[in-house]
Amino acid sequence: MNNNPIEHSLAWALERLAQLQGVSINVMRLRAAVERHGRPGSMSGVTAVCASLDWSAPVMMNHPDRVMLPLLCKTKSEGWGVVVDRDPQQRWVVEFADGTRPVDEAALTHSAMVAMRQRGAAAQSDTFEAVLKNALRPYRGVLVEAALASVFMGLLALAISLFSMQVYDRVIPTRSEYTLIILGIGVLLAILLETAMKFARSRVMDSLTAGLDSRLSRDIFQRLLSVRIDQLPSSVGSLAGQIRGYEQVRGFYTGSTLFALVDFPMALLFLAVLMVIGHPLVALVPLVCGLMALVVGVSRHRRVNALASQGLSAASRKTGLLVEVVEGAETIKAGVGSWKFLSRWIAVNSDTIRQDMDMRHVSEGAGYFAATLQQFSYVGIVMLGSWVIINGGMTMGALIACSIIGGRVMAPLVALPGLIVQHAHAQAATRSLEKLYALEADNHGVPRALVPQKLQGHYVLQDVAFAYGKNAPAVSIKSLTIQPGEKVAVIGPIGSGKSSLLKLLAGLYRPTSGRVLVDSLDMAQVNQQVISQHIGYLQQEHRLFHGTLRENLLIGMPDPGDDAMQMALQRSGLIQLVAGHPRGLDLPIHEGGKGLSGGQRQLVAFTRLLLTQPAVLLLDEPTANMDLAQEKRCLSVLGEEAGVDKTLIVVTHKSSVLPLVDRIVVVSGHKVVMDGPRDAVLMRLKKASEPVSVQPSDAAAQGVQVVTA
């Protein structure tokens, strides 16, 4: 957040208003919206901020209404605040960033009611179909205008047919040159008007396409970010392919679909015109051919749908393999495994090609059949029309007009096979996206997530079990309690469930059964943003993102200023990397942190933890990739950072980390097998490795709890 006091007060007031309404919001997104939209001193700026955050537009009020409290307000001298009450002296009680005080109504320049959206259980259970409908709803007027333009253009297209009929039936027999000129000018104007309407319709549809694309991409990406970590699919590439499928859905609803919906009814109108200016027998020809094309197209629909689903699945596997190979290129080359992945690529690519060829054969076959029927229709109109003319039933000009209009009748039916293919791809993409929306989000099933002001790290685990999918439980803990301010190490063999336990404590995973309580609150009920704000989780493999070093250090947090940044860099030792590069904190970071060593990436994550200043520290092998000197420095800083009040829980295999803790929890076989004071547990483990083991009673005497079941 910039140092602009008006911006600061507006961001604070909106954040406080959300707290009073019981709505959990992304504070960083709110602050960024305030900075981005500017005009923080005006209601138009507030309206822009609310629109960018999907909140209802603020309702302006001439005077604050006690029934509507809390209300957003602005004073001449103190900026934005929140009206929360009215005192006995009839002054409004306003909360500001620096305190609460009464304010006379005359000092209020603005007051407004802002309704913020709560993404609770109902919002989290939205389907992609519902999201699509909501995205299309604001553009109903645009769709109606485009449809009316298409109808009008279809009517203008009749001008050429009627012009031809009048020329052959009236102008040529009477040799009326002036009539020819007038008719020619009229039809040319109609053609120019139709062309102008096509350009206008194209511009309107462009705005629809851009708006729909922006809305869908934002909603889908937001949904992806809200999915709980343990719900994410194992294949990142396949997930990316599924998400990219929304482009096919957007293209279907903003492309030929609208025109087809208009052209099919217009075809019936053209048939009626054929009967009026021609003869019922002539109109029968395109009617029969059109019905045949329609039957063939509909009969291929099920087959096309199946091929579209298979093709999308094959394309997702292909994308997944490609992403996997790119990310693991070093391992593949080091292990001489290129031939194996090349074989897999050839197999997946062959499957994709076969699916594409099958789809092409089906769609092209239907298209060729429809085009053949269009030619049959033209020949049939000419033959039957000639027979009707011979029998005196219509004129030559009417036959010419009917042959032109007959093509207009068949045009949407010829396009039907391609439309069916597009619909099948859109349906397959929709089903794929529905799988994303079926995944459980953070705070899934919670109508109104809790937003506590702080968390101290008082953990209580009750009959907790967690499993990845249908696999055996990765964590199974009968009971575990960690007091606020405790310093706890979790140790155990590889694969025993230590990291999974830490992710449960960080709120990233939800237990399959049982409950994880933090400060007497069920973590499933606490807003995930609040958890992330107060609980600092340092994962074992920290991923860096494309951008600069500064951007990676400040992910999800406001800029604390250069002084705080420099202090954190010096404490962690990352200052050496910054000082050694000419661009300093603007050092470019490549995707995944490529170009930095494992220790440097871990040091970036450690420095970020120092900047966030969380109340609870959850660390998973925090010094695994560091050399001895750097490890010693970080552990010293970590001891200072944890202090007395902060809760520290660290997963480690290193004995050098254990001096930081006063308690050790031993995990083995996905269960807690030992828990007690650090020195007593270490002694117990040492004696357990000797030929004569210590009895459980001896361990109890030392304060160690040995779990036998």
C-alpha positions, -999 to +999 in steps of 0.1 A: +000+000+000+013+034-009+017+061+017-014+080+005-034+084+037-068+085+019-060+052+002-049+037+035-080+048+053-103+035+025-086+001+025-088-001+063-125+010+063-135-016+037-115-043+055-132-033+088-166-032+072-160-068+059-151-079+095-183-064+109-204-080+082-187-114+089-173-116+054-139-130+047-120-111+021-085-112+005-069-082+022-041-080-004-065-081-033-085-053-016-055-031-011-043-037-047-078-027-060-077+005-040-043+014-054-052+004-090-085+022-093-074+055-078-098+083-069-098+070-032-114+103-021-146+100-042-175+076-043-168+068-079-135+054-068-153+033-041-177+021-068-148+010-090-131-009-062-164-027-053-169-036-090-134-051-092-140-072-061-175-084-073-193-066-045-226-049-049-224-012-059-224+011-028-258+027-020-253+064-014-272+079+016-278+115+023-278+108+060-266+077+079-295+054+090-290+036+123-310+006+109-284+002+081-253+002+104-224-005+099-219+021+071-189+033+051-184+071+057-159+098+049-151+129+068-134+161+056-104+158+079-099+122+088-107+103+056-127+071+055-141+052+084-170+030+095-201+043+113-210+017+140-233+035+164-249+068+176-242+082+210-267+100+234-256+134+220-268+122+186-233+121+172-222+092+150-197+068+165-171+063+138-142+038+138-111+051+121-077+033+116-063+052+145-092+048+169-130+053+175-145+087+182-178+106+178-184+127+147-210+153+140-232+146+110-222+179+094-186+166+092-196+136+071-191+142+034-201+108+022-220+078+037-229+046+019-240+011+025-217-015+009-229-051+007-200-076+004-204-111-010-196-140+013-183-170-006-197-197+016-210-232+010-235-221-017-209-202-037-183-229-034-208-255-048-213-235-080-211-255-112-194-242-143-228-241-160-240-217-134-209-196-138-214-195-175-250-184-171-240-156-147-212-145-171-237-143-200-264-126-181-249-090-183-247-094-221-283-103-227-290-070-243-259-074-266-271-108-276-306-095-284-292-067-305-269-090-324-298-114-330-321-086-343-293-074-365-290-109-380-328-110-386-327-077-403-297-087-425-316-119-435-345-097-446-322-074-465-308-105-483-343-110-498-337-078-517-314-095-543-339-123-549-368-098-553-346-076-575-339-105-598-376-114-600-387-079-609-360-074-635-369-106-653-406-103-650-412-065-654-381-046-665-369-067-694-404-074-709-413-036-707-377-024-715-381+001-686-346+015-681-356+040-654-372+012-634-340-008-638-319+021-625-342+028-595-343-009-586-305-012-589-299+018-567-323+004-541-307-030-540-272-015-539-282+005-509-297-026-492-263-044-498-244-015-483-267-014-453-263-051-448-225-048-450-225-020-425-247-040-401-222-069-404-194-047-393-215-033-364-225-068-354-189-079-355-179-051-331-207-059-307-198-096-307-161-086-301-171-068-270-191-098-259-162-122-266-137-100-247-160-095-217-170-132-215-134-143-219-123-120-191-151-131-168-147-168-174-109-168-172-110-149-139-137-171-124-121-203-134-086-193-122-101-180-090-119-214-085-085-231-091-068-210-065-096-217-040-094-255-044-080-272-013-045-286-018-054-322-011-081-320-037-059-310-066-054-337-093-020-354-095-013-343-131-007-306-134-005-307-172-039-325-175-054-299-152-040-271-173-055-287-204-089-289-188-088-253-177-078-242-212-110-259-225-130-228-215-118-212-247-139-237-267-169-230-246-165-192-250-160-197-288-191-217-291-214-192-274-199-161-290-193-175-325-216-193-349-241-204-323-260-171-322-261-169-360-274-204-362-302-198-337-313-169-360-307-186-393-328-217-386-360-197-379-351-175-409-350-206-431-387-212-423-394-176-433-376-181-466-396-213-472-428-193-467-415-167-492-408-195-517-444-206-514-457-170-519-436-159-549-432-194-564-452-225-559-457-251-530-440-278-551-409-256-554-408-250-517-411-287-511-377-294-526-355-275-500-379-286-472-372-323-480-335-318-485-333-297-453-350-324-433-327-350-446-296-329-437-311-323-402-317-360-396-282-370-407-267-343-385-287-352-354-279-389-359-242-382-358-245-361-326-239-390-301-209-403-321-194-368-323-199-363-286-181-395-277-152-386-300-150-351-286-147-365-250-120-390-261-101-363-280-101-340-250-089-367-227-061-376-252-051-340-255-050-336-217-027-366-214-005-352-241-003-318-223+004-336-190+032-356-204+048-325-220+047-306-188+061-335-169+090-340-193+099-303-193+099-301-155+118-333-152+142-328-181+173-329-158+163-362-142+154-377-176+188-368-191+207-379-160+190-412-160+192-418-198+155-421-199+148-401-230+139-432-251+112-442-226+095-408-226+099-406-264+080-439-266+053-426-243+050-394-264+047-414-296+020-435-281+000-405-267+005-385-299-007-414-320-038-417-299-045-380-303-040-382-340-064-411-343-090-393-323-086-362-345-089-383-377-120-401-365-136-368-356-127-353-390-141-383-409-174-381-391-178-343-394-165-341-430-188-370-441-218-352-427-206-319-443-202-335-477-236-351-475-252-317-466-234-300-494-246-327-519-282-321-506-278-284-512-268-291-549-298-315-552-320-287-538-309-263-565-313-288-593-347-298-579-359-262-576-349-255-612-365-287-626-398-284-607-399-247-613-394-252-650-423-277-650-445-252-631-436-225-656-444-247-685-478-253-670-483-215-663-480-217-626-451-191-621-429-167-640-393-169-650-383-142-626-400-161-597-379-192-606-347-171-605-357-157-572-366-191-558-333-206-568-315-178-549-337-181-518-334-219-519-297-215-512-305-193-482-328-220-469-301-247-471-272-226-458-278-232-420-284-269-426-252-272-445-234-255-416-251-279-391-224-306-391-197-281-381-220-266-355-226-301-340-188-307-338-183-273-321-211-281-297-196-315-289-162-299-281-179-273-260-198-300-241-167-320-235-149-290-223-178-281-200-178-316-185-141-313-179-145-280-162-173-294-141-147-317-126-128-287-114-158-272-098-166-305-082-134-303-062-138-291-026-126-256-020-112-241+012-138-240+039-160-263+018-194-268+033-190-238+057-218-212+052-198-185+070-161-190+078-148-177+110-125-146+108-106-144+142-083-114+147-054-136+157-043-172+162-018-183+188-012-219+178-031-239+205-035-272+186-057-301+196-060-332+173-089-356+180-091-389+163-075-375+132-070-396+101-059-384+066-056-404+034-046-394-001-077-405-021-085-442-015-050-450-003-042-462+033-041-434+059-010-412+057-018-398+092-036-415+120-035-397+154-057-406+183-049-375+203-023-347+202-022-313+220+003-285+214+001-255+237+006-219+226+043-209+226+055-245+227+085-255+206+080-290+191+100-311+168+084-339+148+108-366+139+105-401+124+115-422+094+109-413+058+073-417+047+059-419+082+035-389+077+054-360+092+049-336+063+012-346+060+007-338+096+023-304+092+000-297+063-030-306+084-018-281+110-013-255+083-049-260+072-038-271+037-053-305+042-086-314+058-087-346+078-106-375+063-120-381+098-116-364+132-110-327+139-080-304+140-086-275+165-066-243+166-073-220+196-105-241+203-117-235+167-122-262+141-097-254+114-123-263+088-144-235+101-116-208+100-111-188+069-081-200+050-068-165+044-068-159+081-049-191+087-023-183+061-019-148+076-012-160+111+004-194+105+037-193+086+042-226+067+076-233+052+074-263+030+103-286+022+104-278-015+096-241-019+087-231-054+097-197-068+078-180-096+087-161-127+094-125-118+119-107-096+134-116-062+114-088-046+081-101-061+089-136-048+096-123-013+064-102-012+039-128-025+007-123-006+019-095+017+022-057+015+056-041+009+070-036+044+095-010+031+131-011+022+144-009+058+124-040+069+134-057+037+171-050+043+169-062+079+153-095+069+179-100+041+208-094+066+193-117+093+188-146+068+220-140+049+202-136+016+218-101+014+249-118-001+229-129-031+213-094-035+246-076-031+263-099-056+240-091-084+239-057-103+201-056-102+198-063-064+163-071-054+152-069-090+172-100-097+152-119-123+138-152-111+129-178-137+100-202-134+105-227-106+136-207-094+158-221-121+193-206-119+193-206-081+206-235-060+184-255-037+199-237-007+193-203-022+156-211-030+152-223+006+169-191+018+144-170-002+115-189+015+131-184+049+136-147+043+099-144+033+090-161+066+109-134+085+091-107+066+056-121+073+061-123+111+035-150+117+024-160+152+028-197+145+058-212+127+054-246+108+087-256+093+093-287+071+131-295+070+139-257+070+177-262+066+177-294+045+196-278+015+218-254+034+255-257+042+267-258+078+275-221+081+242-210+066+223-236+086+239-223+118+230-187+110+194-196+101+189-217+132+202-188+153+178-164+137+150-189+140+155-192+177+153-154+180+122-153+158+104-180+177+111-163+210+089-172+240+054-164+227+054-179+192+045-216+186+071-235+167+066-269+151+094-282+130+097-314+110+134-325+108+159-353+104+187-331+116+199-332+152+212-296+148+176-284+148+166-300+180+182-274+204+154-251+193+127-272+207+117-284+242+094-312+231+097-340+206+069-360+189+081-392+172+060-404+143+063-439+128+039-459+107+017-428+103+011-427+140+025-409+171+046-435+189+063-413+214+058-378+228+076-360+256+103-336+267+132-333+242+160-347+264+139-375+278+127-386+243+163-385+229+174-407+259+146-431+253+154-434+216+191-439+224+184-467+249+158-482+225+186-487+200+206-507+226+203-545+230+183-541+263+154-517+258+138-495+285+104-505+297+074-481+291+073-475+329+108-462+328+099-438+300+069-426+319+091-417+348+111-395+325+079-377+312+078-396+279+045-409+266+049-442+247+020-449+224+015-486+220-017-487+200 
